[in-house]
Amino acid sequence: MRKLSKTVDIILYLLAVITLLTALSSAIWKKPVLFVSVRSNSMYPLFQRSDVLLIKNLTKNEKVNIGDIIVFKSEDNSLASQGWIVHRIIEGNDKTGYITKGDANEYTDQDNGRANPIKRENIAAKVITINRLPIKIPLIGYLSLWMEKFQKNPYAMPIIAVILAVIIGINELLSSKKGKKKRKTKLNMDMHLLYFFGGLTLSMIIGASMLASSQRIIIPYEISADSQGVIMGSNVGIVKVGERIEKPLIELSNRGFFPFISTITTKDEQITFSHSLVLMKPGSD
């Protein structure tokens, strides 16, 4: 019975790690890492919403082939707001871009102007398959998708993580009391597990806090060789080649009791920041 309880605990921890990793990776690393949660049924019946897929992250030089199921994002049109998408490559190459399609969809992602061909640099990973079948874990993706909704609330994710840590801690304490009469070697093994899972729980809390406090800002703009202009919803608009524009990005404040470090990053080489790393003391603006 004791062995069964430990096995269940280990499985639950592994599921927690997978769930948090899929929820945190997009916010921290700006792309899925190791696992990705499926957001829609566009690839049904191969996989469906709430499945978690095992993926292989790609370097810039790794090739993708027609038929591969890839994890990508679009920079334009209606697909740009959907985040990371998991669809199949049906044609294309590195030069012209790739045409993608969900197996259950009637049209490609590029039909009707929904998106341009996907650039190679916007493909982050491909789904690992065995005999053309993806390695997937059903249902647990619901939790990571649900957790992503709390990015707008700075307190929800840390509270959830603390509750999870308390539950785990109580369970470990109860298990330790039941095992007091066991041999010393068995107790040592339990302590090793407690230290390991305690560290894991702390990492989960830190990761959840990072997710809760992170924010992604989209700045629409265009570059023109001839003229300036306005783009609806943008405080930058159309910028003439060679022109330099300075705009305030965001106001930071620390209303807590502890100092924190804020970092600002971008993949756009045309954008620079006056401060990329800021130490915020308690009560500072």
Secondary structure, 3 states (H helix, E strand, C coil): CHHHHHHHHHHHHHHHHHHHHHHHHHHHCCCCCCEEECCCCCCCCCCCCCCEEEEEECCCCCCCCCCCEEEECCCCHHHHHHCCEEEEEEEEECCCEEEEECCCCCCCCCHHHCCCCECHHHEEEEECEECCEECEECCCHHHHHHHHHHHHCCCHHHHHHHHHHHHHHHHHHHHHHHCCCCCHHHHHHHHHHHHHHHHHHHHHHHHHHHHHHCCCCCCCEEEECCCCECCCCCCCEEEECCCCCCCCCCCCCCCCCCCEEEECCCCCCCCCCCCCEEEECCCCC
